[in-house]
Amino acid sequence: MADFVGRRRELKELREDIARTGLDTLSGRKAKSPRARLLLIAGRPGSGRTALAEALVREVAADYPDGLLRVRLTTPGGETVATERALRTLLEGLGLPTPPGACEDDLSSALRAALADKRAILLVDDAADPYQVDALLPDTPDCLVVLTAEGPLTGIPDVRPCTLGGLDTPSAVGMLARRIGDTRITVDPTAAAALAEECGGMPAVLALVGGWLAARPKASVSDTAKQLHDMPPGTDGPLGRAFRLVYESLPQPAQRTLRLLPLAPAGIVDSHTASALAGCSVAAAQATLEDFAALGLVRNAPDGLFLLPGCLAPLLRSLLETRERPAEVQLARARMLERTVRLLHSCRVMAETGEGKDVQDADLQEVREVLEGLPRALRFPDRRAAATWLDTRLPGLTAAATLAVADGDLDTLARRLVAALVRALAAHRGTAAAAPELYGLHRLVLDVAERRGLHREQAAALLNLADLDAETGRTQEALERYRAALDAGRAANDPYATGRAMESVGGAYQELADWHRAADWFGRALAQALARGERADEARLYGRLGNAHTHAGRYGDAMRSWRAAAAGYRKLADVPGQARALSEMARIQEYAGRPEESLHTCREAVELARRAGDLRLQAALQVRLADTLDRLGDPAAARLHRSAADRLLGDDPAACEIRSSSD
């Protein structure tokens, strides 16, 4: 940190505290389980508590070879970060998967298990709730947790807070010198000390005043100290006076841009966000943000981002509420969301079409046409640039979607934003890799749909959430959501949603090994598909119904279902599907004790598999033929078929497993 000075005494005490005996041991109480050493740095916003924590981490990093994990528990706007989101951030920092929809307890257990044999540092910034912190603490004394908060956190045992005040005068003057150079400090060291005193030694205040002086080479340090001293006293102390000094020196357009920055989700700002909020060009917004960074009003971050300091957020919100009309604020927010939607469309198109690739999909062609009509500033040069933008802006994009849904007055924009973000994530990361983020986005869609009575969107969101629940083994939760989706689909009179929900309910019962109910729901879905004349759905559902009947031991019903499935695939000219249906018929005939019929059906399936070029299915059917021939007393022919299977796929027996079409 370029602005970090002083604090040597605090750093020394914190380093000594790492090896010091815990409070539980000093008081004669034995800890229930080993815990990570926890260091708490407490101080008001703007006191430099985060800078001190980072300086400590740099000094002790060599003792913790497994690295550093960071998480922030409060947004610059003052909202508490959900514990689930904080746990996911730490697990992602370890490179571990985070199952979509996993509860807080499961994620906390996964984090503790991952850190059980590691020597790592957790930097937990801006904590407000001790219970939230407790869920993040590793159960190993080999890890170090460095925690920052505004004050002592009662409820966390064995922690000694290191409370910060202002910097000492020499350190405060040194911080000013880094901003404005040594000349003006050397000319009048007494005035520099007086200015540091007026700033209360607070690093955030010194950064603001230093930035203001740096922008005015002819302003004297003594005059600045007098100007601060003569300001009328306010409730915000030195920080409020310094902020007023800087704010009032800005031109009117920059003042308005600054007032609107609290609308930026999660306090993350880039040139597009500032441009949309203020209604100016992207280039002008970038120049304004760079000026703000030089003045200490925002902080530079990688990848062209700027962060709004948490200590300034209350002051800016107060200005926003008193200087801007509600209608103008809502318009600025709508402009920002609309700009975000257009950027997400551009990002998605770069993933799905790439450069020079032909577009076949009609929907994608329409989006591409929209992209071509966008200004050049909203386009990405290539897929990699689009993916980088999505990764670096994802926390802000997720926060934007959450805030838009919570607002309630911009539901149309919120729905468009969530849909665009879902499609961009799926295009760049794939549905499986993006599942944790998609789960939260589908919940947002469900919130809006329930609030607005949009039954069709409610059904779609419930189906998507239930699919993710089913994929992560929460079958009972998935079943409840599939049933709710069925009710919503019926309310919307949507045959696709109701049919999909019926089939999914059957699939959930199948996963629970309740074969009779599974067959019942597959039958209901099949009846609807037959009424609609959806041949592909009919063939698939006949197969799923046959599979359920097979497991339930109803071989006659299973044969009829698989025979109908084979006929459906034949009408569709789906040779692989027909071959698999015949292979299932052969399985059932074998179960029913009719090996000759099974042999005939299996040979027919082999021929179809050969026509389809499905080597895996051919090999599996050759093995089944061999087993059937063994039962019929023809071991020589059985050996020939096993040799054929080996030639097709080698000696891997797993490669010759026949799976039902439902799998």
N, C-alpha and C positions, 0 to 999 in steps of 0.2 A: 504494500500500500504506500503510494507516494506521500500521502498526507499523514502517515502515522509517525508521531514523535512522542517522546517522553514515555510515561507509564512504566519505567524500569522497576520501581518498587512493586507495583501490582504484578508485573510479570514474574518477579522473583518469588513473591508470595504464592502465586498460582503454581509455579513449578515445584515449590516446596510442598504444597498441599497434595500433589499427586502421590508422593511417597509417604505422606503422613498417616498415622493410625486413624482409622475411622471412628466416628462418634459412637457407634454401637459398641465397639471394643472398649473405648474409654469409659463408657458408662456401665460396663460389666454385662451388657446384653450381647448375645451371640446372634449374628445375622442368620435369618432363616435359609438363605441361599446366597452364594457368591454373587456380587454385583459389580458392575463396572464402576470405576472411580468417576464421580460426577463433580464437575466444577461449575459453579454458577457465577456469572458476571452480571451484576445488577446495576442499572443506571437508567436515567431518563432518556427518551429518544433524543438523539443528537449528542449524547455524551461520549460517543466513540466506543460503545461496548462491543459492537461487531468487529471493529478494527482491532481492538485488543484481543478478542478471541482468535482472529485470524493470525495475529502476530504470535500468539502463544502456540497455535497449531504449527506454524512454520518452525518454531524453535524446537518442538518436541517430535516433529514428524519422523526423524530417524529412529526413534524408539518404537514406532508403530509401523512396521513394514507393510502391513496389509492395506494401507491407504487411508483416505479421508472420505467420509460421506457427509453430505450437506443436506439440510432440510430447513425450511422456514415455516413457522407455525402460525404466523399472522401476516396477512397481506398489508401492503402500504395503506390500503383504505381502512384498516382496522378490523377486517373480518377474520375470524378464526379459520384456519385451514382444517378441513376434516381429517381426523386421525387416520382414516382409511387411506386418504390421498397421501398423507405424510409417510405412512408405512410403504405404500407403493413406490414412492420416490426413493426411499432408502433401498428397497429390494432391487429396483431398476439400477441404482448405483452399483450394486453388487453383481449386476448382470444376470439376475435370477428372474424366472417367469413370475408373473402376478396373475393368478387365475381371475377371470372376469367375474365380478359379483361376490368374490370371497369376502367373508365377514372380517371385522376388525380383529377378533381373537385369532382366527386362522392366520391372518397376515402377520400379527405380532409373534405368534409361535414360529412361523417360518423365518422371520427376521432373527429371532433369538437362536434358532437352530443354525442359521447360516453364520452367525457371529460366534458360535460356541468355541471354535478352535482358531479364532483369528485375533490378531493384535491390530485393531483399527481405531480410528478416531471418528466420533460422531459430533459434528458441529450443528447444534440445534439452536436456530436463531429466533429470537423474538417470541418466546413462549409466554402464554398467558394462563394456561390451565395445567395444574400439576398432574391431573389424571391423564391428560393427553401425553404428557412427557413420560409418565410411567409406562405407557404402552410401547415406548420406543427403546427403553433401557435394556441393554444386553445383560444376560445372566452370566457374565464372566468377568473376573477382575482384570483380565488382560486388555480390555477395551477401555478407552477414555471417552467420556461424554463431556463436551464443553457446551454449556447452556447459557444463553443470554436472555434476560428478562427485564422488565421495568422495575420490579421489586422482588423481595424474597418470595419464594413459592412454598407456602405452608403445605404440608402433606408429603413432601419428599424427604425422607430421612437421610442422615449422614451427608449433609451438604452444608458447606460454609460459604455464604455469599460474599463475593468480592464487590463491594459497593463503590461505584465510581462517582466522583464529583468532577469539577473542572480541572483542566490541566494546570500545572504550576506555571508561574509567569515565564520563566525561561523557555519552557516547552511551547507555551502558547505563542510567544514571540517568534520562536523558531518556525512554527507552522505558518505564521504570517509571512516570514521571510521566504519560505518556499513558494508562496503565491506571488509576492510582489518584488522579490529580489532583496539583496542586502543593503542597497544604497539608501533607501528611504528609512530603513531601520537604523542604520549606522548614523545617519544625519541627526536623528532625534530619538535616541533609545528610551528616553523618559516618556515621550508621547506614545511609543510602541507599547511600553508596559501599561500605560493608561488605557490604550485601546484594548489590549488583551484583557484588562480588568473589566472594561465595559462589556466585553463579550462573555464574561463569566468563565473564561477558560474553556468554553464548550466547543469541541471540534466543528460541529455543524455551523455554529455562529461564526467561528473564525474562517471557515471555508467561504461563507457568504460574503463577509466583509472583505476578505482577501481577494475574492473574485471581483468584487466591486472596485477595489483599489487598483487591481491589475488592469481593469478596463479603462482606468483614468490615470495615466502616468503622471499628470500634473497635480493630482489631488494630494494634499499633505496628510500624513498620518494624524497629526494633532487636530486638524480641522475635522477629520472623520470621527475621531474620538469625541470631540465637542458636539458634533451633529448627533451622534448616538445618545450622548448624555442629555441633550436638550429635548429629545423626543418625549412626548407625553407618556407617562407610565401606562403600561397595558398589562393585561392578564397573562400574556405569553412571555413576559420577561425579555431577556436579551435576544432570544430567538425571534420573537415577534418584532422587536425593533429593527434587527438586522434584515429580516425579511421585508419589512416595510421600506427600508432604505433601498434595497435592491429592486423591489417591485415598482416603486414609484419612479425609478430612473429608467424603466423600460418604455419604449414607444407603445402607443395604444394597441396596434395589432399584436405585438408580443405579449402585452398584458392579457389580452383576451385569450390567446393561445395557452398561456400559463394557467389561467383560471379554469380552462376546460380540461386540463390534463387529468384531474381526478376521475374523469369518465373513462379513462383508459383501463381496461380490465387488468386486474392484478398489478396495477402500477407499472406495466410494461408498455413502453412507448417506442414507436419507430416513426420514420418519416411519413409513411402512409397513414398511420393512426392520427398523427398531429395534423396532417393535411386535411383529412376528412373532418376532424373535429372543428378546425378553424375555417374550413372552406377556402384554403389557399393551395398553391401549387406544391408538389412534392419537393421540389428543389428549395422553395422558400421555407417549407417546414423543416427540412434537414438543416438549413443554415440557422434557423431559430433554435433548434434543439442543441446544436453545437454551441451557440452563444449561451444557452441555459447551462450547459455542462461547465463552461468556463466560469460562470458565475456561481456555481455550486447549487443551482436549483434542481438539476437532475444529475444522475451518475452515469458515466459511460459503462456499457456492458459489451460483451463480444457480439459479433454478427450484426453490427449496425443497430443495436438496441440501446435504449436508455431506460433507467430505472428511476421512479419517483421516490425520493427519500421519505420514509415513514414519518419522520419528525415534521415535515412540511405538509403532509396530507391534511391535517385538521385546518391549517391556515388557508390552504387552497380551497377546501370544501366550504369554509366560511365565506370566502370571496365569491365562489360559484353561486352560493345560495342568495347572497345579498346583491350581487352586481348583474346576474344573468336572469332573464325572465324564464319561467318554467317551459314555455313553448320553445324558446331558443335552445334550451338545454336538451329537450326531447328531440328537436331537429338535429342537433349536433350528434346525439347518440344514434339517431337513425342513419345519418350520413356515414358514421363510422361502421355500423353494421352492414350497410349496403356495400361499402368499399371492401369489407372483409369477405362478403359473399362473392364478389367479383374476383377477388384474388384467389379464393378457393376454387372457383371454376377454372381459372387460368392454371392453377397448380394441378388440378386433376387432369386437365387435358394434356398437359406435358407428360404425365405418367402414362396415360392410356393411348395416346397417339404417337408421342415422340416426334422426332424431326424426320420428315420425309416418309412417314408411314401412312399408307392409305387408310382412310376412315370408312368403315363399312356400316357400323351401327348408326341408325337414324338419329337416335337421341344424342349420340356423341357428335354427329355431324352438326346438329343444331347448336351444341355447346361450342364447337369449334368456330362456327359462324359468329357466335356472340363474342368469342375471344378475339377474332379478327377485327371486330368493331371496337375493341377496347383501346384506350390510349397506350402508347408504347411503355409508359411508366408502370402499367399494371401487368405487363407480360414478363415471363421468365425466359432467359436465354436458352436453357436446356433443362432436361429432367433432373440433373443433379442439383442445379440451383433451386428448382422447385421443391425437391425433397429436403434440402437444407433449410429453406424458408419454413416448411411445415414443421420440421423437428424443433427448430429454435423458437418458433412462435406458438407451439402447441399449448403451453401453459396459459398464455394469454388468450388463445382461441377458445380453449375449454372454458376459461373464466368468462369470456364474452358470451358464449352460449348460455352458461348458467345464469348470468345477470340478465340477459335478454328474456329468458323464460320467467325469471322471478319478477321482472318489471310488470308484466301483464298487459301493458299497453302497446307492445310491439310484437304481438304473437305471430303475425304473418312473417315479419322479418326473422323472428326467432326460429320459426319452422324452416325457413329457407336456409338460414345459417347452419342449423344442425344438420339438415340434409346435405348441404354442400360439404360440411366437415366430415360427415360419415363417408361420403363418396370419395373425397380426397384421401382419407386415411386408408380406405380399402384399396384404392388404386395404387398408392405408393408402398404400403406395408403388407397388403394382403389381409383378408378378413381374420385369419387366425392370429397373426401377429398383432393386429390392432384391436383384438377382442376386449382387453381391459378398458380402453378408451371408448370403444363402441358401446359397451354395456352402460356406462354413465350417460352417453348421448341418447341411447334409446329410452332411458328413464326420463330424460328431459322431454323427449317427444311425447311420452306417455303423460307427463304432467300437463303439457299444453292441450293434448287431445281430451283428457278428462275435464279440464277446466272449460274448454270450448264445446264439449259435447260432440267431438269429431270421432264418430264410432269407427269409421274405416281406418283412420290413422291410429286409433287406440288398439284396434285388432292387430295391425302391422307391428306396432311397438311391442305388444305383449308376445306376439309370435317370435320376434327377434330376441327378446329377453329370455323367453323360455328355451329357445334353441341354445343360447349360451349357457343357461343353467344346466341343460341336459348334457352338453359337451363337457362340463366340469363335474359331472357326477351328482348334481343336486336334482335327482329325478323327481322327487316329490314336489319340490318347488316348481319345477318345470310343468308338472301335471296340472298344478293349480293355475298357472298362467295360461296354459293351453285351453283350459276350460273357460277362463275369463275371456280369452281371445275368441272363443266360439260364441259366447254371449254377445260380444261386441260386433262380431261379423254378422250375426243374425239381426242385431239392431240396425246395422248399416245395410242390410239386405245385399250382402256381398257374397256371392256363391264361392268365389275363389278363397276368401278368408275362412269361410265356414268349412269348406272341404279340406283345406290345409290344416285347420285346427282339429277336425275330426281325425284325420290321419295321424297327426302328431300326438293326440291323446292316446290313440291305439299304440303308437310307438313307445310312449311312456309306460303304458301298462305292459307292453312286451319287455321293456327293460326291467320292469319289476317282476317279471316271470308270471304275470297274471294273464295266462294265454286266452282264457275264455272272454275276458273283457277286451283284450286286445283284438280278438277276432270280431267281437261285436262292433267295435268302433271302426275297424277297417271295413266291415260290411256297410256301415252307414256312409262312410266316405265313398265307397264303391258305388252305392246306389245313387249318390249325387253326381258322381262322374258319369255314370251311365245315362242319367237324365240330361246332362249337358252335352253328351256325345264327345267327351274328351278321351280319345282312344289311348294316348300315351299314359294318361292317368289310370285308365281302366286296366291296362296291362300291368302296370306297376302295382296297383292295389290288389289285383288278383294274386300276384306273387306274394305280397305281404300277408294277405289273408291265408294263402296256402301254407306259408311258413308258420303262422300262428296255429293253424289246424294241425300241422305236423307235430309241433311241440306238445299240443294238447292230446295227441294220440288219436285224433279223428282222421284216419288215413283216407277214408272214402271222400270226405269233404276236401281234404288236402289235394287229392288227385284231381277232383273236379276243378278246383281253383287253379292248379298249375297247368292243367290242360287248357283252361280258358286263357291263362296268361300266355302260353305258347302260341295259341291261335291269334291273340292280340298282337304279339310281337311279329308274327308272320305277316299280318295285314299291314303292319307298319314298315315291313321290309327291314326289321331290326334283327339281323342274323345272330349277333352275339347274345342278345336278349332271348331269342328263341332257343339257342343252344343251352343257355343256363336254365331256362325253364324246363327243358327236357331232362337236364341233368338232375334237377330236383325231383321230377317225376320218377326217374330211375331210382333215386334214393328211397322214395316212399314205397315203390314196388318192392325194393329189397327189404325194407322194414316190414312190409306186409307179408313177406314169405313167398314172393313170386319172382324167383331169381331169373327164370327164362324171359319173362316180360321185361325185367330190369335190364338184362343183357341186350335185348333188341332196342330198347329205348336209348340205352347208353351208346350203342353203336351209331344210332341216328344223331345223337348229340355230338359225337366225335366228328362226324362228317360236317355238321354245321359249324363246329368250332374251327375245323380246318379251313372251311370257306371264309370264315371271319378272320382268319389269321391270328387267333387267340392261342398262343403257345401254352400259356399257363393253364387255361381251361382244357386244352387238349391233353396235357400231361396229367392233370387231375382226373380226367375221365378215363385215361388209359389205366391209371391205378385202380379206379373203381371197377373197370372191366376185369382187371387181374383178380381183384378180391372176389368178384362174382364167379369168375371161372374156377377159382379155388373151391368155392362152395359147391359148384357143379361137378367137381372131380376132374378138372382138366388143368393140372399144374403146368404142363408144357406150354399151353397157350397163355396161361397167366404170366409165365416168365417172359414170353415174347412182348406182352403188353407193358410189363414193368421196364423191360429194356428200352422200349420205345419212349416211355416217360423219361427215363434217364437221359436218352439222347436229346430230348426236347429241352430239358431244363437242368440237366446235371443231376447230382446226387442229393440235392437239398430236399428232404421230405416235406418241409414246410411249404415248398413251392407247389406241392401237389395237393394242397388242401382245397376242397371245394367249398365255397361260401355261397349262402343263399343270396338271392337278389336283394332281399331286404337289407342285408349287411352292406 
